[in-house]
Amino acid sequence: MNNSSYRSEYNKNEKRFIGISFITICSLFLLILAGGIVRSTGSGMGCPDWPKCFNQWVPPTDVSQLPENYREQYLEKRLHKNEHFAQMLEKFGYVETAKQLRNDPSITATEEFDVVNTYTEYINRLIGAITGVFMVLMLVFSIPLIKQHLTVFILSIVTLIITFFQAWFGSIVVTTNLVSWTITVHMVLALVILALVIYNYSVVKYKHLESVKVSIPNLRVASLLTWVSIALTLLQVIWGTELRESIDHYADFWKGTNREAWVSLTGFIFKLHRSFSIILVLLSIYTTWYIRIYFGAIKRLRRFSSAAIVILALQIITGLILANFALPYGLQPVHLVLSSLLIGALVMQIIMINIYKRNIALDLIS
């Protein structure tokens, strides 16, 4: 393949799919940002029910629009739904988790109506619903591509299924009053969905790449380094989510005061999260160096590896500011979005590597 083949026009169906998948990717990043804002502002229970908000498609603007015993009503509904979820966990063998869920005192906590928290969570849900529509359109627009890109069609189905599960699990997050492990699962699922959409977009967008002589063994090493980076980044995200849960615990304990001490009080989980970032930085530096040495002629691969290390650097900087300057308001969502951008850059990197591996294999066959 040469540069002219790379610049060849896409057919109408491919252009349409590339367009909707790109919009979906942007929407997913916006959704992750909105989720981070919800988390950092403590608005997660701004809507005590799901999918409606206070049993309305457009939530109230004042507590006078709610019945006097609204807190008890929604608590009763949550506990009823939570019991069904606990029974389901037991059927799948998670007896101890179900027991802990039933006995967790935080689940019975209720909150006063707060219009800011309510509409913060409501906007988050609206963005989620719009993103879901884009997911459906992705599947619809992938149907004409079945002959050319069967994998894209299959993954579009898988992505939509995971999205529906994610939406249902969002109701569980609300039902359990933001129990820590449910938030972690919810975040990881969001990153999985993001990675799948980016993959589908890239398979069609980069169906042709410029012809470059590269070594299969070197591609395998680059692939391994990238997969390890993705796995470690996901692990770091999980630890970061647990760190946030620990911080929230101390924030509640101190009633929002003594903010500068919250991070230091988390102890081991903060030290683990901080120390692990050093491993990620070293791995990213080595991976970027390796790609530049052995794949210098592949501009897009170089760009994505460089983007990954820049994003990681920004993430480290925001993490240091959060840890040392009493968790400045508004910076946590930025830190979270940088994590998702890092995952996106690494996914693009592995896609580029796999395309070249496939192209070399096809050349050998032909």
N, C-alpha and C positions, 0 to 999 in steps of 0.2 A: 504494500500500500504506500502511496505517496501523499504529499500535502494536498494535491488536487482532489484525491478521493476523500480526504478528511473534510474538505470544504464543500463536498457535494451536498445538494439540498436534501432535506428530509421530505418524506411524503406528507400529505395532509394529516393523516392519522398520527404520525410521529410528532409533528409540530404541535398538534392539539394535546397529546399526552405530555410532551415536554413542558408545555405551558401550564397545564393544571398541576403537574407534579411539583413544578417550581413554586407555584402559588401555595401549594400544600406545605412545602418545606418552610416557607416564610411564615405561614400560619402556625406551624408547629413551634417555631422559635418564639413567636409572639405568645403562644399559649404557655410555654415554659416560663417566659418572663412574667406573665400574669400569675402563674402558679407561685413563682418566687415572691411576688409582691403580696399575694394572699398569705403566704407563710410568714414573711417578715413582719407583716402588720397584724398578725394574729387574727385574720379574718376567716379562717377555715370553717368556723361554725357560724359564720354570718347568715347562712341559710341552713336551718336545722333539719331540713328534709331534702329529698331528691326524687325526681328531677326538678320539681317545682321549688319555689322559694317561699316559705310560709304558705304553702298550698296555693300559690298564685304564680302565673307565668310572668307577671310583672310584680315584683315584691312591693310591700308597703313602704311608705316614706316616714311613717310615724307610729309609735307604739300604740297610739289610740285606735289604730285601724286593726288591732289584734285583740282577741278575747283576753279577759283578765288572767285566766289560767293557761295562757299559751305555752309557757315553759313546761308545765306538767303534761300538757297534751302531747307536745313533740317528744318529750322524754319517754312517755309511754309508748309512742309509735317506734322510737329508736330501739328501745329495749326489746320490743316484740320482734322487730326485724333482726336485731342482733342475736336473739335466741335462735332464729332460723339459720343464721350464718354459723353459729356455734355447732348446731346439729349437723350442718353440712361438713364442717371441719372434722367432726367425729366420724362421719361416714368415710372420709378419706384417710382416717387413721391418726389425725392430729388431735388426739384426746387431751393431751396436756395443754396445747394451745387454746382449745375450746374452754378448758377449765379456767385458764388464766383470763380469758376474755370475759367469762361470766363473773369472775371475782375482782375484776379491775375496777377500783372505786372511781377512776377518772371518767368512766363511761357514763356514770349517773350524774355527772356535773352538768349544770345548765348555765346559760348565759343570758344576760339582759339584751334586749333588742338594741342594736347600734346601727343606725342607717348607713354610716360609712362602711362598716364591716360587711353589712348585708349587700350593698351595691358593689363592693370590691369583689366579693365572691360571685355575685350575680354576673358581673362583666366577664369574670374568668370562665363561668359556665357558658356564656354566650359565645365566647371565642372558641371554646371546646366544641359547641354545637356546629358552628360554622366550619370548623376544621373537619368535623365528621362528614359534613356535606361534601367537602372537597375530596375526602377519602372515597366516598361513593362514586363521585364523578371520575376519579382515577380508575376505579374498577371498570366503569362503563366505557371509558376511553381506551382501556387496555384490551377490550374485546376485539376490535379490528386488528390488533397487533399479534394475535395468537400465533399466526403462521410464522411471523418474523421473530417475535420475542415471547415465546411460550412461558419462559421463566417470569417475565414481567407480569403476565396475566395471573399466573399462579400466586406470585408474591403479593399481588394486589388483593386477591381474595384473602390470603393469610393476614395481611395488614389490616384489612377491614374487620376480620374476625377478632383480632387482638384489640382493635379499637373499640368494638362493642363490649368486649370483656373489660377493657379499661374504663369505659363509661359505667358499667355495672359496678366495678370495683371502687369507682369514685363514690358511689352511694354507700359502700361498705366503710370507706374512710370516714364519711359523715356519721354513719350509724354508730361506729365505735368511738366517736368523739376524738378522732385524730390519734388513735393508738399508733405508737411509733413505727412498728413493723409494717403496718398498712401503708403509711406514708412512703416508706422506703420502697415497697413493692410498686406503688403507684408511680414513683419517680423512675425506677428502672424500666418499667413498661413503656413510659413515655419516650425514653431514650432508645428502646428497641424499635418502637414505631418510627421514630425519626430516622434511625439507621436504615430500616427497610425502605422507607420512602426515598431517601437519598440514593440507595442502591438502584431502585427502579428508574429514577430520573437519570442516573448516570449511565445505565446500560443502554438506554435509548440515545441520550445526548452524545455519548462518546462511543458510538457503535463503530466508528472508524478513527484510528489514530495514525499519526505519521509513522513511517517505517524506520525503526532504529534497531541496530544490531546490539543485542544485549544477551547476557548469559543466563540460561535457565537456573543454574545453581545460585547465582547472585540474586535472581528474582525470588527464589525460594527463601533465601536468608532475609531479604527485605520483607517478604510476606510474613515470616515468622516474627520478626521484630515488630511489625505493625500490629499483628494479632495480639502479641503480648502487651503492647501499649494499650490497645483497646480494652483488654481484660483488666489490666491494672487501673486504667482510668475509671472503668465501671466500679471496681472495688473501692477506689478512692471516693467516688460519688456516694456509694453506700455508707462509707465511714463518715463522709461529710454530712449526710442526712442524719445519722445517729448523733453526730456532734451537735447538730442543730437541735435535736430533741433534748439532749442533755442541757444545752443552753436555755431552752424554753422552760425546763424544769426549774432552774435557778431563777429565771426571770419571774416565774409565778411565785416562787418562794419569797423573793425579795420585793414582790409587788411592783416590779418595774424599776426599783431603785438599785443602787450599788452596781450599775451597769458595767463599769470598768472591771469588775471582778468575775463576771459570769464565765468568761472563757477560761480563766485560770482555775476555776472551781471544777471544770469538767475532767481534769486530771488525765488519765491514761488515753482516753479516746482522742483528746486534742493532740497529745504528743505523738500518737500513732498517725493521725492525719497529717500532722506537720512533717514528721520524719519520712513518711511514705512519699511525700511530694518531692523529696530530694532524689529518690529512686527514679521517679517519673522524669524528672529533669535530666538526669544522667542518661537514661534510656533514650529520651527524645534527642538529646545532643548526638549520641552515637548513631541513632537511626538516620538523622538528617545528614550527618557526615557520610554515612555509608551510601545513602542515595545520591549525594552529590559526587562521590568518588566513582561509583559504578554506573550511575544513570544520569550523568550530567547532561546528556543530549535530550533527555525527556523533560521538556520545560514544565509541563503540567504536573508531573510527579514531583519535581523539585519545588514547585510552588505550593503544593499541598503539604509537603513535609515542612517547608519553611513556615507556612501558615500555622501548622500544628504547634511548632515550638514558640512562635510569637504569642499565640493564644495561651499556651501553658505559662509563658512568662507573665502575661497580664493576669492570669488566674492566681499565680503565686503572689503578685503584687497586691491584688485585691484581698487575698487571704491574709497577708501580713498586716494590711491596714485594718481589716476586721478584727484581727487578734490583738493588735496593739493600740487601737484607738477607739475602744469601747463600742465596737460594732456600729459604725456610722449608719444612720438610716438610709435606705435605698441602695446600699452597696451589696447586700446579700443577693438580691435578684440578679444583679450584674454578675456576681461570682457564679451563680447557678447557670446563667445563660452561657457564660464562657465555658463551663463544663460541657454543655450540649454542643457548642461550636467546636470544641476540641474533639468530641466524638465524631461530629460531622466531617471534620478535616481528615481524621484517621480513616473513616469509612471511605471517603473519596480516594485516599492514598491506597488502600487495599484494593479498591476497584480498578484503579489504574494498573496496578501490578498484575492483577488477575487478567485484565484485558490483554496485556502484553504476553502473559504466559499462554493464553488461549491462542493468540495470533501466531506465536512461534510454533505451537503444536499443530495448527492448521497448515502452516507453511511446510512443516516437516512431512505431514501426511500428503500434501499435494506434490 
